[in-house]
Amino acid sequence: MNLSPHFSANLNVQLLAASLEAMGVEHIVFSPGSRNGALMMHFNALNSFKTYVLVDERSAAYTALGMAQKLKKPVVICCTSGSAAANYYPAVTEAFYQNIPLIVLTTDRPRKFIDQFNGQTIRQENLFEKHTYHNENLLEGDDDETLTGNFLSLKKSVTKCIEKSGPVHINFPLAEPLYEKVSDLKIHFEKLTLPRTEKPKIRFKDFEKIVTESQKIMFLVGMHDFDAEFNSLVEEISALPNVIFLTENTSNLHTKAIISQIDNALFTMPREREKDFAPDLLITLGQNIISKKIKNFLRENPPKTHWHVDPYWHPDTFYVLSKKIQAKSVEFLQGFKNLKLEEKSNYRSIWLNLKEEKNNRQAAFLENTSFSDLKVFEKIIQNLPQNIQLHYSNSSVIRYAQLFEHEASIQVFCNRGTSGIDGSTSTAIGHAMLSKRQTTLVTGDLSFFYDSNALWNKYIPSNFRIILINNGGGDIFKIIPGPSETGVLNEFFFTPHQLNPLHLANLYHFKYLEANNLDELQQQLNSLWQGNKPKILAVNTYNQDNSGILKEFMKA
């Protein structure tokens, strides 16, 4: 037995640690505070946990989200009471909509102190209930009945976190004294086997008639983890003449007979041709779709039938959902490929012909495009190393990224659960902390500065890279319709700045690189992934007509 003198004397703290260990939880990200001090002392004394300390709770939560995204297992975030807990909320919502398993552990003052003008007290019980899969408020006291009740609460929470692959909240009230220590543990468990919920089996016979009668079947794949078997099944099914797959780079699918740049295909499509391309049967797989154009296209040209396949979410995105299929994509496609499908159809060929036509015209446009955000993205994506983990921030960055095909070995990630700009850097760093593969973040300037506390992290691996597209403000508002008509575009939307990322690079010991034209960009990309120090490459495009060039590209 470990005789460290730094175990907490609090039996509920011992119970918490023993329960999490027995249920296979290994990683816990703390933010420093007094109310959670006993937990930091206790968990640090145990060899079974990997502990991390990050000061900014908002960034810490996103970092843990990136870690859990990589592990596909629960990661704990733990903070003191008060506004510290509220700072977790953005990452909790992201984890909720992305189905990333986070255990949100907030320490609290005893219940009698709440709303009594005591310091660092807010109403923490069920704080995140609208965006969590389970919530527990641990009981105060160390009698057997209370400890048993708290154990059952902890077991329920971890079970639900794994079952739903999403966030759960445990609020833990702690009374003073907080720092009493013991040299022996009174509570420990053997490994616990958690209950599993049986998922319903798919009855493919129920689908056969509709599939057989459909001459135009569209698979639309949203955000999805890379899966070699999934890729292989898509390659097989996409050869069918009445089937087309539309994907995005966050779908992590790479076969030839698919439409992987949806917006490129839909730019300038004449209204009279839309019916030819609209599906009879729409099958959506995975989660969030980035392309607004395909959403509008399918809402204006609704399919007769829409099935959504996902273990967790079944949104009626196009307002015609007819069947919710609770299954993983691989499981569904394994059965789908054995159904009898219509063989006399030109649906696949008209989509692929459109793709070739658009690719040729857009390639010719890009050949003559000057230094701008559009050209910069083309150059970056052409130069990405194989086998990296690539994170994109939101706003214009992820939209530009959709316009270009990515090399098949690259895995792409983006916080599209809530699509905010606030935690992209932290998430990418969390992912990199637990990965042996090289991780690169491509981000915009506002997103980078917004989440700059992400760099305040001593665990950043030496091979982490940031490519910062610095167009001097929120250029997305010059692209989307609306803001330019308000008369206050520059002051209230674009919000120009003169912030210099060099200062942050120096502060946090990143090597800083800069490019102001295409020749400099190519030169910096040639060496960006070499060396053993984190790097930031800032690409300055703020004097270019970025939105104007993109709009011309859309017309090509």
Backbone torsions as a table, in degrees:
resi	resn	phi	psi	omega
1	MET	NA	140.5	178.0
2	ASN	-70.0	121.1	-178.1
3	LEU	-101.3	27.6	177.5
4	SER	-57.5	138.8	179.1
5	PRO	-81.1	7.9	-172.9
6	HIS	-108.8	19.2	172.0
7	PHE	-75.0	147.6	176.3
8	SER	-75.3	139.6	175.5
9	ALA	-76.4	-14.5	-177.7
10	ASN	-71.4	119.9	-175.3
11	LEU	-67.0	-29.3	177.7
12	ASN	-71.9	-32.3	173.7
13	VAL	-66.1	-44.7	176.7
14	GLN	-60.8	-42.6	179.1
15	LEU	-61.1	-44.7	179.9
16	LEU	-58.0	-51.7	-177.1
17	ALA	-64.1	-44.0	-179.1
18	ALA	-63.9	-38.6	-179.5
19	SER	-67.5	-47.8	-179.9
20	LEU	-61.7	-42.4	178.7
21	GLU	-61.6	-45.1	-178.5
22	ALA	-65.6	-24.6	-179.5
23	MET	-96.9	9.8	170.8
24	GLY	87.7	10.0	177.8
25	VAL	-79.5	134.9	-173.8
26	GLU	-124.4	-28.7	-171.3
27	HIS	-112.2	133.6	179.0
28	ILE	-140.2	126.8	-179.0
29	VAL	-105.6	114.5	178.7
30	PHE	-96.3	149.8	161.7
31	SER	-116.0	134.8	-170.3
32	PRO	-66.2	142.9	177.4
33	GLY	-175.2	170.3	-178.1
34	SER	-82.9	-43.3	-173.5
35	ARG	-65.1	-30.1	177.4
36	ASN	-97.8	12.1	-177.8
37	GLY	-59.9	-40.1	-179.9
38	ALA	-63.3	-35.0	179.3
39	LEU	-69.6	-42.3	179.2
40	MET	-61.7	-44.6	178.9
41	MET	-60.9	-45.3	-174.2
42	HIS	-70.0	-49.9	-177.3
43	PHE	-64.8	-34.4	179.4
44	ASN	-65.9	-27.2	-179.3
45	ALA	-80.0	-10.7	-178.1
46	LEU	-96.3	137.4	-179.8
47	ASN	-80.6	-10.3	-173.2
48	SER	-86.7	-5.1	-178.6
49	PHE	-119.9	146.1	169.9
50	LYS	-100.8	113.8	-175.7
51	THR	-106.8	147.6	-179.3
52	TYR	-135.2	151.1	178.5
53	VAL	-128.1	120.0	177.7
54	LEU	-131.5	129.8	-169.2
55	VAL	-71.4	-46.0	-175.2
56	ASP	-80.9	114.2	-175.5
57	GLU	-62.7	-38.6	-179.8
58	ARG	-62.0	-47.1	178.6
59	SER	-67.2	-39.8	-179.9
60	ALA	-58.9	-41.5	-178.6
61	ALA	-66.2	-42.0	176.7
62	TYR	-66.5	-36.5	177.8
63	THR	-62.4	-44.9	177.2
64	ALA	-62.7	-36.2	176.8
65	LEU	-60.1	-44.0	177.1
66	GLY	-63.2	-37.0	177.5
67	MET	-64.8	-46.4	179.9
68	ALA	-66.7	-33.9	176.1
69	GLN	-60.4	-40.6	179.5
70	LYS	-72.7	-45.7	-174.6
71	LEU	-73.4	-30.7	-167.8
72	LYS	60.0	30.9	178.6
73	LYS	-140.2	158.2	-177.9
74	PRO	-63.1	140.3	171.2
75	VAL	-122.9	138.9	-178.4
76	VAL	-95.5	138.3	166.0
77	ILE	-115.4	137.6	-174.5
78	CYS	-138.0	129.9	-177.8
79	CYS	-138.0	173.0	174.5
80	THR	-77.6	-175.0	-175.6
81	SER	-88.1	169.5	176.1
82	GLY	90.5	-145.2	-176.0
83	SER	-64.5	-19.8	175.6
84	ALA	-53.8	-43.1	-179.9
85	ALA	-65.0	-41.5	-178.7
86	ALA	-63.2	-28.0	179.7
87	ASN	-68.4	-14.0	175.8
88	TYR	-75.3	-17.4	-165.8
89	TYR	-57.6	-44.5	-178.8
90	PRO	-57.6	-43.1	-180.0
91	ALA	-70.4	-32.7	177.5
92	VAL	-63.0	-43.4	179.1
93	THR	-64.9	-39.4	178.0
94	GLU	-62.4	-44.9	178.9
95	ALA	-62.6	-36.6	-179.9
96	PHE	-62.7	-47.5	-176.3
97	TYR	-83.1	-14.8	174.8
98	GLN	-100.4	-5.1	-174.7
99	ASN	54.6	61.7	175.3
100	ILE	-113.7	127.7	-171.3
101	PRO	-78.3	101.2	176.3
102	LEU	-114.3	135.9	170.7
103	ILE	-104.2	110.6	-175.7
104	VAL	-94.0	107.4	-175.0
105	LEU	-110.3	104.4	-179.7
106	THR	-106.5	125.2	173.6
107	THR	-84.4	153.2	-169.3
108	ASP	-142.1	160.8	167.9
109	ARG	-72.8	159.0	173.2
110	PRO	-55.8	151.4	-173.1
111	ARG	-56.0	-34.6	-176.5
112	LYS	-67.5	-14.5	-179.1
113	PHE	-87.8	-13.8	-172.7
114	ILE	-72.2	137.5	179.5
115	ASP	64.2	24.2	179.1
116	GLN	-116.0	24.4	-179.8
117	PHE	60.6	33.6	170.3
118	ASN	-89.9	148.6	-176.7
119	GLY	-64.1	147.1	176.3
120	GLN	51.7	46.6	174.5
121	THR	-126.1	129.3	170.5
122	ILE	-136.3	178.1	179.3
123	ARG	-82.8	86.2	-173.8
124	GLN	-84.1	-22.5	-178.7
125	GLU	-60.2	127.6	178.7
126	ASN	58.0	31.4	-176.3
127	LEU	-58.7	-35.8	-173.7
128	PHE	-107.8	20.0	-166.2
129	GLU	-60.2	-25.2	179.1
130	LYS	-75.5	-14.5	-174.9
131	HIS	-134.9	31.2	174.3
132	THR	-133.7	160.1	-179.5
133	TYR	-93.0	-12.0	177.7
134	HIS	-164.4	147.8	-179.9
135	ASN	-137.2	134.5	176.5
136	GLU	-133.9	140.5	173.0
137	ASN	-115.5	107.3	-175.5
138	LEU	-64.0	150.4	-178.0
139	LEU	-85.1	152.3	176.6
140	GLU	-90.1	141.9	179.5
141	GLY	120.7	159.9	-177.5
142	ASP	-128.8	23.8	173.6
143	ASP	-76.5	164.6	-174.2
144	ASP	-59.5	-40.7	-178.9
145	GLU	-64.1	-42.4	179.3
146	THR	-66.4	-44.4	-179.9
147	LEU	-63.3	-39.7	178.3
148	THR	-64.5	-43.4	178.0
149	GLY	-62.1	-41.3	179.1
150	ASN	-67.3	-37.5	176.8
151	PHE	-61.0	-45.2	-180.0
152	LEU	-63.9	-36.9	177.1
153	SER	-63.7	-42.6	179.4
154	LEU	-65.4	-42.5	-179.7
155	LYS	-63.6	-43.0	177.0
156	LYS	-59.8	-42.4	-176.1
157	SER	-64.6	-48.4	-178.2
158	VAL	-68.0	-38.0	177.1
159	THR	-59.4	-46.7	-178.7
160	LYS	-67.6	-37.6	178.3
161	CYS	-59.1	-41.5	-179.4
162	ILE	-76.2	-44.3	-177.4
163	GLU	-61.3	-43.9	-177.7
164	LYS	-93.3	-7.0	-174.9
165	SER	47.0	58.4	-177.0
166	GLY	-160.1	178.9	-173.1
167	PRO	-74.9	144.2	169.9
168	VAL	-130.1	156.4	-177.2
169	HIS	-120.7	128.2	173.2
170	ILE	-119.3	115.9	176.9
171	ASN	-98.7	128.8	-167.4
172	PHE	-124.3	95.4	178.3
173	PRO	-73.4	134.7	-179.3
174	LEU	-131.0	127.4	177.4
175	ALA	-95.5	153.8	175.1
176	GLU	-75.5	152.0	4.7
177	PRO	-75.8	147.4	-174.1
178	LEU	-99.7	-23.1	-166.5
179	TYR	-114.1	22.2	176.6
180	GLU	-68.6	138.0	-172.9
181	LYS	-118.6	154.3	172.5
182	VAL	-136.9	162.4	-179.6
183	SER	-104.0	2.5	-178.5
184	ASP	-137.7	145.4	179.4
185	LEU	-95.2	132.0	178.0
186	LYS	-92.3	-19.7	-175.6
187	ILE	-123.3	126.5	172.1
188	HIS	-156.2	153.4	-177.4
189	PHE	-129.9	156.0	165.8
190	GLU	-76.5	170.5	179.3
191	LYS	-59.1	134.0	-179.2
192	LEU	-100.9	137.2	173.0
193	THR	-95.5	120.6	-176.6
194	LEU	-85.3	146.2	178.9
195	PRO	-66.5	147.9	178.8
196	ARG	-117.4	141.9	178.4
197	THR	-92.5	128.9	178.6
198	GLU	-73.3	132.2	178.7
199	LYS	-90.8	145.1	-179.0
200	PRO	-64.9	145.8	178.0
201	LYS	-81.4	147.1	-179.9
202	ILE	-82.6	129.0	176.8
203	ARG	-97.2	91.4	-174.8
204	PHE	-67.7	-21.8	177.2
205	LYS	-62.1	-28.9	179.5
206	ASP	-68.4	-19.5	-175.6
207	PHE	-98.9	-14.2	-166.9
208	GLU	-59.4	-44.1	-176.2
209	LYS	-61.8	-48.4	-178.2
210	ILE	-64.4	-42.5	179.8
211	VAL	-63.1	-43.7	-178.4
212	THR	-63.4	-34.0	-176.6
213	GLU	-87.3	-7.5	-174.1
214	SER	-90.5	119.0	177.0
215	GLN	-87.7	-15.8	-178.2
216	LYS	-132.9	100.3	-178.7
217	ILE	-111.5	120.9	178.2
218	MET	-111.1	125.9	167.9
219	PHE	-98.3	123.0	176.4
220	LEU	-113.5	116.0	-172.8
221	VAL	-107.6	119.9	178.1
222	GLY	-89.2	-152.0	-179.1
223	MET	-60.6	130.3	-172.2
224	HIS	-155.7	139.2	174.9
225	ASP	-67.8	150.8	174.1
226	PHE	-65.4	137.1	178.6
227	ASP	-150.3	117.2	-175.2
228	ALA	-61.3	-38.9	179.9
229	GLU	-68.1	-39.5	176.1
230	PHE	-59.2	-45.7	179.8
231	ASN	-60.0	-42.8	-179.2
232	SER	-65.7	-41.2	178.3
233	LEU	-65.5	-40.6	177.8
234	VAL	-62.5	-41.7	179.8
235	GLU	-60.8	-40.9	-179.8
236	GLU	-68.6	-48.3	-175.8
237	ILE	-72.1	-31.7	-177.8
238	SER	-69.6	-7.4	175.7
239	ALA	-80.3	-11.8	-179.2
240	LEU	-71.6	140.6	-172.2
241	PRO	-68.9	-22.7	-177.6
242	ASN	-104.1	15.7	-176.8
243	VAL	-123.2	134.6	170.9
244	ILE	-131.8	139.7	174.9
245	PHE	-105.8	126.7	172.1
246	LEU	-108.5	127.1	-175.3
247	THR	-135.5	169.1	174.3
248	GLU	-126.3	168.5	-177.3
249	ASN	-65.2	-24.9	175.3
250	THR	-75.8	-5.6	173.7
251	SER	-77.0	-20.3	179.5
252	ASN	54.4	45.6	175.8
253	LEU	-119.8	139.5	-176.6
254	HIS	-142.8	92.8	169.9
255	THR	-138.7	163.4	-172.9
256	LYS	-75.3	-38.8	-170.6
257	ALA	-89.2	46.9	176.7
258	ILE	-133.4	164.0	173.8
259	ILE	-99.9	101.7	-173.8
260	SER	-100.2	-6.5	170.8
261	GLN	-122.9	86.5	-171.2
262	ILE	-62.2	-48.2	-176.5
263	ASP	-62.0	-38.1	178.4
264	ASN	-56.1	-40.8	-178.9
265	ALA	-71.7	-34.1	-174.4
266	LEU	-87.8	-17.8	176.6
267	PHE	-52.8	129.5	173.6
268	THR	62.1	17.9	176.5
269	MET	-65.6	124.5	179.7
270	PRO	-64.2	143.0	-178.3
271	ARG	-57.9	-36.5	-176.4
272	GLU	-69.0	-15.7	179.1
273	ARG	-95.4	-9.9	-172.7
274	GLU	-60.9	-37.9	-178.2
275	LYS	-61.4	-32.7	179.3
276	ASP	-65.0	-33.0	-175.2
277	PHE	-94.2	-13.4	-179.5
278	ALA	-73.3	141.7	-177.5
279	PRO	-83.4	157.0	165.7
280	ASP	-80.0	-45.8	-179.1
281	LEU	-119.3	121.3	176.4
282	LEU	-107.4	126.2	175.8
283	ILE	-120.7	114.3	179.5
284	THR	-101.2	138.1	-178.9
285	LEU	-124.0	145.9	175.8
286	GLY	81.3	-155.8	-172.0
287	GLN	-116.4	-135.8	-166.1
288	ASN	-53.4	137.4	172.5
289	ILE	-98.1	133.0	-179.7
290	ILE	-81.1	-43.9	-171.1
291	SER	-64.1	116.3	174.3
292	LYS	-73.5	-28.5	-178.0
293	LYS	-64.6	-42.1	-179.4
294	ILE	-71.6	-31.7	176.1
295	LYS	-63.4	-46.5	179.0
296	ASN	-65.3	-40.5	-179.6
297	PHE	-58.7	-45.7	-176.4
298	LEU	-78.2	-24.7	174.6
299	ARG	-74.3	-34.1	179.5
300	GLU	-83.3	-21.7	178.4
301	ASN	-128.0	68.1	-170.4
302	PRO	-66.7	139.5	175.7
303	PRO	-72.1	160.2	176.2
304	LYS	-67.2	-34.0	-175.4
305	THR	-137.9	138.4	176.0
306	HIS	-133.4	123.0	173.4
307	TRP	-114.0	138.2	173.7
308	HIS	-116.3	130.4	-176.5
309	VAL	-114.2	118.1	177.8
310	ASP	-169.5	146.3	178.7
311	PRO	-68.7	-21.4	-168.8
312	TYR	-122.5	-52.8	-171.0
313	TRP	-106.8	143.2	176.0
314	HIS	-139.7	65.9	-177.2
315	PRO	-75.8	149.9	176.9
316	ASP	-94.7	65.4	-171.7
317	THR	-59.7	-35.1	-174.3
318	PHE	-108.3	8.9	173.4
319	TYR	65.4	23.9	176.4
320	VAL	-137.0	22.9	-175.8
321	LEU	-62.1	126.5	-178.3
322	SER	-114.1	-18.1	178.9
323	LYS	-150.0	132.7	175.0
324	LYS	-102.7	119.7	-177.2
325	ILE	-113.3	109.0	-177.2
326	GLN	-85.6	94.2	-176.9
327	ALA	-164.8	161.9	172.0
328	LYS	-79.5	154.4	-176.6
329	SER	-58.1	-43.1	-178.5
330	VAL	-60.6	-46.0	-179.6
331	GLU	-58.8	-42.6	-179.6
332	PHE	-67.4	-46.1	-176.7
333	LEU	-67.6	-30.8	176.9
334	GLN	-59.4	-40.2	177.6
335	GLY	-79.6	-37.2	-176.8
336	PHE	-61.3	-38.8	-175.1
337	LYS	-64.9	-17.8	-179.6
338	ASN	-91.4	-3.4	178.0
339	LEU	-78.7	152.3	177.9
340	LYS	-78.3	123.7	-177.5
341	LEU	-115.4	154.2	177.0
342	GLU	-61.1	129.6	-177.4
343	GLU	-103.5	-14.3	-179.8
344	LYS	-101.1	87.2	-178.2
345	SER	-155.5	146.8	176.5
346	ASN	-109.4	15.3	-172.5
347	TYR	-61.5	-48.0	178.4
348	ARG	-60.2	-44.0	-173.7
349	SER	-68.7	-35.1	-179.0
350	ILE	-70.0	-34.3	176.6
351	TRP	-67.7	-44.0	-178.1
352	LEU	-69.5	-33.3	175.1
353	ASN	-65.4	-40.9	176.8
354	LEU	-62.3	-42.2	179.0
355	LYS	-59.2	-46.8	-179.0
356	GLU	-64.2	-42.3	179.5
357	GLU	-60.9	-47.8	-179.2
358	LYS	-67.6	-41.3	179.6
359	ASN	-58.1	-42.3	-179.0
360	ASN	-65.1	-44.8	-179.0
361	ARG	-67.8	-39.9	-178.3
362	GLN	-72.7	-34.2	176.7
363	ALA	-63.6	-40.3	177.7
364	ALA	-64.1	-39.1	177.8
365	PHE	-63.4	-46.4	-177.4
366	LEU	-65.4	-30.4	179.9
367	GLU	-58.5	-31.4	-176.3
368	ASN	-109.9	13.8	-177.3
369	THR	-85.0	138.0	-179.8
370	SER	-84.5	176.5	178.7
371	PHE	-55.8	121.3	-176.1
372	SER	-169.9	172.5	177.7
373	ASP	-55.0	-44.7	-178.7
374	LEU	-58.7	-49.6	-178.7
375	LYS	-67.0	-36.2	178.8
376	VAL	-62.2	-43.5	179.1
377	PHE	-64.3	-41.6	176.7
378	GLU	-57.1	-46.3	-177.1
379	LYS	-66.2	-43.7	-179.9
380	ILE	-61.3	-49.3	-175.3
381	ILE	-66.1	-33.9	175.8
382	GLN	-65.0	-26.9	-173.5
383	ASN	-103.6	2.2	-179.6
384	LEU	-64.6	137.1	175.9
385	PRO	-68.1	159.1	175.4
386	GLN	-72.5	157.2	170.1
387	ASN	63.4	25.0	177.4
388	ILE	-95.4	164.7	169.2
389	GLN	-99.8	120.0	-172.3
390	LEU	-112.9	118.0	176.8
391	HIS	-105.2	135.5	173.1
392	TYR	-112.3	142.1	169.9
393	SER	-80.0	177.7	-175.6
394	ASN	-90.0	-164.6	-179.8
395	SER	67.1	-136.1	-174.0
396	SER	-67.9	-26.8	-176.0
397	VAL	-59.9	-52.6	-178.0
398	ILE	-67.4	-27.4	179.1
399	ARG	-73.1	-42.4	174.4
400	TYR	-60.8	-39.6	-177.7
401	ALA	-61.5	-29.3	-179.7
402	GLN	-67.9	-15.8	-173.4
403	LEU	-83.8	-5.5	-174.0
404	PHE	-132.2	143.3	178.3
405	GLU	-76.6	142.3	-179.5
406	HIS	-107.5	148.0	178.5
407	GLU	-60.9	143.0	-166.8
408	ALA	-63.8	-26.1	-176.4
409	SER	-84.1	-5.3	-177.5
410	ILE	-87.1	127.9	175.5
411	GLN	-96.3	131.3	-172.1
412	VAL	-112.4	136.4	-179.8
413	PHE	-133.3	150.6	174.7
414	CYS	-162.2	142.7	179.5
415	ASN	-77.1	75.6	-179.6
416	ARG	-95.1	7.2	174.7
417	GLY	-60.4	-50.4	176.9
418	THR	-118.4	-8.7	173.8
419	SER	64.6	25.9	179.1
420	GLY	-85.7	161.8	-180.0
421	ILE	-91.2	1.5	-162.9
422	ASP	-82.6	-18.2	-173.8
423	GLY	-134.6	18.5	-174.0
424	SER	-64.5	-41.3	-178.3
425	THR	-67.7	-45.3	178.9
426	SER	-60.0	-43.5	-179.7
427	THR	-62.0	-45.7	-179.7
428	ALA	-62.3	-40.5	179.5
429	ILE	-66.4	-42.1	176.7
430	GLY	-59.0	-42.6	177.5
431	HIS	-61.3	-44.8	-177.7
432	ALA	-65.7	-32.9	-176.9
433	MET	-60.6	-28.4	-176.2
434	LEU	-112.3	14.0	-175.7
435	SER	-117.7	141.5	173.2
436	LYS	-84.0	-16.8	-179.3
437	ARG	-82.7	153.5	178.7
438	GLN	-67.4	136.6	179.4
439	THR	-118.8	129.5	177.7
440	THR	-123.3	135.8	173.7
441	LEU	-110.0	128.4	169.4
442	VAL	-106.8	122.1	-171.4
443	THR	-140.0	159.6	174.3
444	GLY	-90.4	168.4	-174.9
445	ASP	-67.5	-44.4	-178.9
446	LEU	-64.9	-42.5	177.7
447	SER	-62.0	-40.7	-179.8
448	PHE	-63.2	-49.9	-178.4
449	PHE	-70.1	-35.3	179.6
450	TYR	-59.2	-40.4	-175.6
451	ASP	-107.2	34.4	-174.1
452	SER	-67.3	-22.4	176.7
453	ASN	-67.0	-12.0	174.1
454	ALA	-58.6	-30.0	-177.6
455	LEU	-76.9	-13.1	178.4
456	TRP	-82.1	70.8	-168.1
457	ASN	-154.0	113.2	-175.8
458	LYS	-79.0	-1.8	-177.4
459	TYR	-99.9	5.9	-177.5
460	ILE	-64.3	124.8	-179.0
461	PRO	-71.1	155.6	-174.1
462	SER	-68.7	-19.7	-178.5
463	ASN	-96.1	11.7	178.6
464	PHE	-76.9	136.5	-177.9
465	ARG	-130.2	143.1	174.1
466	ILE	-122.5	127.9	170.0
467	ILE	-108.6	115.1	-173.5
468	LEU	-105.6	114.3	176.5
469	ILE	-87.5	104.9	-174.2
470	ASN	-103.4	92.6	177.8
471	ASN	-99.6	13.6	169.7
472	GLY	84.4	9.0	179.9
473	GLY	163.9	-161.9	-179.6
474	GLY	-88.0	79.8	-174.2
475	ASP	-66.7	-19.1	178.0
476	ILE	-54.9	-31.6	-176.1
477	PHE	-75.8	-11.9	172.2
478	LYS	-88.5	-11.5	-176.9
479	ILE	-97.1	-48.4	-176.2
480	ILE	-74.8	149.7	179.8
481	PRO	-70.9	143.4	174.6
482	GLY	121.8	-65.8	-174.5
483	PRO	-57.7	-35.9	-177.6
484	SER	-68.3	-14.0	-179.3
485	GLU	-93.1	-2.8	-172.5
486	THR	-83.1	-20.8	-174.8
487	GLY	84.2	-4.1	178.9
488	VAL	-128.7	30.2	-176.5
489	LEU	-53.9	-51.3	-172.9
490	ASN	-68.3	-47.3	-172.8
491	GLU	-73.4	-41.4	-171.4
492	PHE	-102.9	-20.5	-177.0
493	PHE	-112.1	-60.8	-177.0
494	PHE	-65.7	-35.5	178.0
495	THR	44.0	70.2	-177.4
496	PRO	-62.8	150.7	-179.7
497	HIS	-140.8	167.0	175.1
498	GLN	-126.5	31.0	179.3
499	LEU	-71.2	142.5	-176.5
500	ASN	-112.9	115.1	-178.7
501	PRO	-66.1	-15.6	178.0
502	LEU	-56.0	-38.6	-177.4
503	HIS	-64.8	-39.7	177.3
504	LEU	-69.0	-38.4	177.2
505	ALA	-59.3	-45.1	179.4
506	ASN	-66.1	-41.8	-177.5
507	LEU	-61.6	-38.8	-174.4
508	TYR	-107.5	14.6	171.4
509	HIS	64.4	40.1	170.1
510	PHE	-94.5	145.5	169.5
511	LYS	-76.1	134.6	-173.9
512	TYR	-110.2	130.0	176.7
513	LEU	-125.2	157.2	-176.4
514	GLU	-145.6	146.3	176.4
515	ALA	-138.6	135.4	-178.4
516	ASN	-122.0	1.7	176.4
517	ASN	-158.8	175.8	-174.6
518	LEU	-66.9	-37.8	179.3
519	ASP	-63.9	-44.9	177.9
520	GLU	-64.0	-39.1	179.7
521	LEU	-61.5	-46.5	179.9
522	GLN	-62.5	-40.7	179.3
523	GLN	-62.1	-43.5	-179.4
524	GLN	-70.3	-37.5	178.5
525	LEU	-65.1	-31.0	-179.7
526	ASN	-59.8	-29.8	-176.1
527	SER	-117.9	1.3	-172.1
528	LEU	-57.6	-41.5	-173.5
529	TRP	-91.7	9.7	175.1
530	GLN	-94.3	159.4	176.1
531	GLY	91.9	169.2	-174.5
532	ASN	-122.9	44.2	176.0
533	LYS	-140.3	138.5	177.0
534	PRO	-56.5	144.8	-175.8
535	LYS	-132.1	149.6	169.3
536	ILE	-120.8	124.1	172.1
537	LEU	-107.9	112.6	177.8
538	ALA	-95.5	122.7	178.3
539	VAL	-107.5	111.3	-172.3
540	ASN	-91.9	109.8	-178.6
541	THR	-119.1	19.5	-170.0
542	TYR	-73.7	-10.5	176.8
543	ASN	-102.0	13.0	-175.7
544	GLN	-106.3	158.4	178.0
545	ASP	-85.9	68.3	-172.4
546	ASN	-63.0	-48.9	-177.6
547	SER	-67.4	-37.2	179.6
548	GLY	-64.2	-43.0	179.3
549	ILE	-65.6	-41.2	178.7
550	LEU	-62.7	-41.5	-179.4
551	LYS	-65.0	-35.1	175.6
552	GLU	-67.7	-38.6	177.0
553	PHE	-60.2	-39.4	-179.7
554	MET	-62.6	-26.2	-178.8
555	LYS	-84.5	-12.5	-174.0
556	ALA	-65.5	NA	NA
